[in-house]
């Protein structure tokens, strides 16, 4: 099959991450292609997700719920069920703080005994523009070595690592070789474009490279990949770091991975060492105004969509330019 024939169909796009970072990339990407897959980290151990993980032994459903919500149908049905999934109980009893969507996902996993099938049922309920897959079938535990001055501590748990004071020097996962659904690896192998970031760098982005089967697939997909750098470092795990530090951290975690393109907001394009770090990496630095005009450092959905569309167009991929997403 010729390249022209292959790319006549909508581009197959995979986005990896977790939490609000992945939500941002999905709300942008859903306007570019109907063939969209989210691969979601499963290391959260806080809040409703952490409680269900501890009580039922399931992978934490919260980030998966967020990704499903980002892909809801652009109609009253999709928006209504998105809001129902995001609904949190407020009570003096054991339901307090639980998101209804977390409970629904856990119930479907119990009923189907299949993580991927359970998520597919929720996707059907939302009439999703795409599908959601877990990074692993096993709950993951993030471990980090953190330096604060002359003291080095070993921190365990996603929430603890994300809020630890100091500089993260090394990150690992337990189990070291988790089970990965075959659909997750196949989605990366079959993708025309793979999007990583934005998001919590160590606990949402780099975790994908700590799962051997997924890391191998990402290395195979290097030439089809694009990395979206963060706009700010307002979380503890990357406090005081620059985007050049983020690039260096990813290179340490995955020496064989080299994305084709790296997107950075125009505000950070001139940061010392960034352009040189990306060039030495062998990637192309794509500068775009992708920050939303609000106080918090968040990506603008339309601007990020346009930046990703430009990358796709340069690669000869077929994408569309849809209207405003309903996921925000």
C-alpha positions in Angstrom: 0.0 0.0 0.0 1.4 3.4 -0.9 1.8 6.2 1.6 -0.8 8.3 -0.2 -3.4 5.4 0.1 -2.5 4.8 3.7 -3.0 8.4 4.8 -6.2 9.0 2.9 -8.0 7.7 6.0 -8.1 9.9 9.1 -4.8 9.7 11.1 -4.6 7.2 13.8 -3.5 9.1 16.9 -2.5 7.9 20.3 -2.1 10.2 23.3 -0.4 9.1 26.5 -0.4 10.6 30.0 -2.8 11.1 32.9 -4.9 13.5 34.8 -5.4 17.1 33.6 -2.5 17.0 31.2 -3.9 14.2 29.2 -7.4 15.8 29.4 -5.8 18.9 27.7 -4.3 16.9 24.9 -7.4 14.9 24.3 -9.7 17.9 24.1 -7.3 19.3 21.4 -6.9 16.0 19.5 -10.5 15.0 19.4 -11.0 17.9 16.9 -8.4 16.4 14.5 -9.4 12.8 14.1 -12.1 10.3 14.9 -9.4 7.6 15.3 -8.1 8.6 18.8 -6.8 6.4 21.6 -5.9 7.5 25.1 -3.4 5.4 27.0 -3.6 6.3 30.7 -1.2 5.9 33.6 -2.6 3.9 36.5 -0.4 4.9 39.5 -2.7 7.3 41.4 -3.1 6.3 45.0 -5.0 9.3 46.4 -8.6 10.4 46.8 -11.5 8.3 45.5 -9.2 6.3 43.2 -6.8 5.4 45.9 -9.6 4.2 48.2 -11.1 2.0 45.5 -7.6 0.7 44.6 -6.9 -0.2 48.3 -10.4 -1.7 48.9 -10.9 -3.6 45.6 -7.4 -4.2 44.4 -8.3 -2.6 41.0 -6.2 -0.1 39.0 -7.1 3.4 40.0 -10.0 4.6 37.8 -9.8 8.4 38.2 -7.4 9.3 35.4 -9.2 6.8 33.1 -12.5 8.5 34.0 -11.0 11.9 33.1 -9.9 10.6 29.7 -13.3 9.1 29.0 -15.0 12.4 30.0 -12.7 14.3 27.6 -13.9 12.2 24.7 -17.7 12.4 25.4 -20.1 12.9 22.5 -20.8 16.5 21.4 -24.5 16.3 22.2 -26.8 16.5 25.2 -26.5 12.8 25.9 -22.7 12.9 25.9 -22.4 16.0 28.0 -25.0 14.8 30.5 -23.2 11.5 31.1 -19.9 13.2 31.3 -21.2 15.4 34.1 -22.7 12.3 35.8 -19.3 10.5 35.6 -17.6 13.5 37.2 -20.2 13.9 39.9 -18.7 13.7 43.4 -20.7 12.7 46.5 -20.6 14.9 49.6 -21.7 13.2 52.7 -20.7 12.3 56.3 -20.5 8.6 55.3 -18.2 6.4 53.3 -19.4 7.8 49.9 -17.9 11.2 50.7 -15.5 12.3 48.0 -16.1 9.4 45.6 -16.7 10.3 41.9 -19.7 8.4 40.6 -17.7 7.5 37.4 -15.0 5.8 39.5 -17.7 3.6 41.1 -19.3 2.9 37.7 -16.0 1.9 36.2 -15.1 -0.3 39.2 -18.5 -2.0 38.9 -18.0 -2.8 35.2 -14.6 -4.2 35.9 -16.2 -6.4 38.6 -18.9 -7.5 36.2 -16.8 -8.1 33.1 -13.6 -9.2 34.8 -11.9 -7.3 31.9 -10.3 -3.8 32.3 -10.4 -3.0 28.6 -14.0 -4.3 28.1 -15.2 -2.4 31.1 -13.8 0.9 29.8 -15.3 0.2 26.4 -18.8 0.0 28.0 -18.3 3.4 29.6 -17.1 4.7 26.3 -20.3 3.4 24.7 -22.4 5.1 27.4 -20.7 8.4 26.6 -20.8 7.8 22.8 -17.0 8.6 23.0 -15.0 10.1 20.2 -12.2 7.5 20.7 -11.3 4.8 23.2 -9.4 4.7 26.5 -6.9 2.0 27.4 -4.8 1.5 30.6 -1.0 1.7 30.7 -1.1 -1.5 32.7 -3.6 -4.1 34.0 -1.8 -4.0 37.3 -2.0 -1.0 39.8 1.3 0.8 39.6 3.3 2.2 42.5 5.6 5.1 41.8 8.9 5.1 43.7 11.4 8.0 43.6 14.8 9.0 45.0 14.5 12.6 46.1 17.3 14.9 47.1 16.8 17.8 49.4 20.2 19.5 50.1 22.5 16.8 51.3 19.7 14.4 52.2 18.4 11.7 49.8 15.2 10.0 50.6 13.3 7.1 49.0 9.6 8.1 48.5 6.9 5.6 47.6 3.5 6.4 46.2 2.2 8.8 43.4 0.8 11.4 45.8 3.9 11.3 48.0 6.3 11.6 45.1 4.2 14.4 43.4 4.3 16.5 46.6 7.8 15.6 47.9 10.0 18.6 48.6 13.3 18.4 46.8 14.7 17.3 43.4 13.7 13.9 41.9 16.8 12.1 40.9 15.4 8.7 39.9 12.0 7.1 39.4 10.9 3.5 39.2 7.7 1.5 39.3 6.4 -1.5 41.3 5.9 -4.0 39.8 8.9 -3.5 37.6 7.4 -5.6 34.7 3.6 -5.1 35.0 1.1 -6.8 32.7 0.1 -4.7 29.7 -3.0 -5.3 27.7 -2.1 -6.3 24.1 -4.5 -3.5 22.9 -2.3 -0.9 24.5 0.9 -2.0 22.7 -1.0 -2.6 19.4 -2.4 1.0 19.6 1.1 2.5 19.7 2.4 0.2 17.0 -0.5 1.1 14.7 -0.6 4.8 15.4 0.3 7.4 12.7 1.1 10.0 15.4 1.9 9.4 19.1 1.5 12.4 21.5 3.2 12.6 24.9 2.5 15.3 27.4 1.7 17.7 28.8 1.3 16.6 32.5 3.0 15.8 35.7 6.4 15.0 34.3 7.6 12.2 36.6 4.3 10.6 37.7 2.2 11.0 34.5 4.6 11.3 31.5 7.8 9.4 32.4 5.9 6.5 33.9 5.1 5.2 30.4 8.8 4.6 29.8 9.1 2.6 33.0 6.8 -0.1 31.7 9.1 -2.2 29.5 6.5 -3.4 26.9 5.2 0.2 26.4 8.7 1.7 26.5 9.7 -0.7 23.7 6.6 0.3 21.7 7.4 4.0 22.2 10.9 3.6 21.0 9.6 1.9 17.9 7.2 4.9 17.5 9.9 7.5 17.9 9.8 8.9 14.4 6.0 9.2 14.7 6.0 10.9 18.1 5.5 14.5 19.3 6.3 15.7 22.8 4.3 18.6 24.2 6.2 20.4 26.9 4.6 21.8 30.0 3.7 25.5 30.4 4.6 25.8 34.1 6.0 23.9 37.0 3.5 24.7 39.7 3.7 21.2 41.3 6.3 20.1 43.8 7.8 17.3 41.6 9.2 19.7 39.1 9.5 22.9 41.2 12.4 25.1 40.0 12.9 23.1 36.9 13.0 24.3 33.3 11.8 22.6 30.1 15.4 21.7 29.3 15.5 19.8 32.7 12.3 18.0 31.6 14.0 17.0 28.3 17.1 15.8 30.2 14.9 13.7 32.6 13.1 12.0 29.8 16.4 11.3 28.0 17.7 9.6 31.2 14.6 7.6 31.5 14.5 6.5 27.9 17.9 6.9 26.2 16.7 5.2 23.0 13.6 7.3 22.5 13.9 10.4 20.2 10.6 12.1 19.3 10.4 13.7 15.9 8.9 17.0 17.2 8.8 18.9 20.5 6.2 21.6 20.9 7.0 24.4 23.3 5.0 27.6 24.1 6.5 30.8 22.6 6.9 32.1 26.2 9.5 29.4 27.0 11.1 29.0 23.5 14.1 31.2 24.6 14.8 29.3 27.9 18.6 28.8 28.3 19.7 25.4 26.9 16.3 24.3 25.5 16.9 24.7 21.8 20.4 23.1 22.1 19.0 20.2 24.2 16.3 19.4 21.7 18.7 19.8 18.7 21.3 17.5 20.4 18.4 15.0 21.0 17.8 14.9 17.3 14.2 16.3 17.5 12.7 19.4 15.8 11.6 22.2 18.2 8.2 23.6 17.2 7.4 27.0 18.8 3.7 28.0 19.1 1.5 30.2 21.2 -0.4 27.5 23.0 -1.1 29.0 26.5 -4.6 30.0 27.3 -5.2 33.6 28.3 -5.9 32.8 31.9 -3.9 33.2 35.1 -3.1 29.5 35.5 -0.6 28.0 33.1 -2.9 25.8 31.0 -3.0 24.9 27.3 -5.5 26.6 25.0 -7.5 23.8 23.3 -7.7 25.5 19.9 -4.1 26.7 19.9 -2.7 23.3 20.9 -5.0 21.7 18.2 -3.6 24.0 15.6 0.0 23.2 16.6 -0.6 19.5 16.5 -2.5 19.9 13.2 0.6 21.6 11.7 2.8 18.8 12.8 0.4 16.2 11.3 0.2 18.1 8.1 4.0 18.3 7.7 4.0 14.5 8.1 1.3 14.1 5.4 -1.4 12.9 7.8 -5.1 13.4 7.2 -6.6 15.5 10.0 -9.7 17.6 10.3 -10.4 21.0 12.0 -13.5 20.5 14.1 -15.2 23.1 16.2 -14.9 23.7 19.9 -14.7 20.6 22.1 -17.4 20.0 24.7 -15.0 18.3 27.1 -13.7 21.4 28.8 
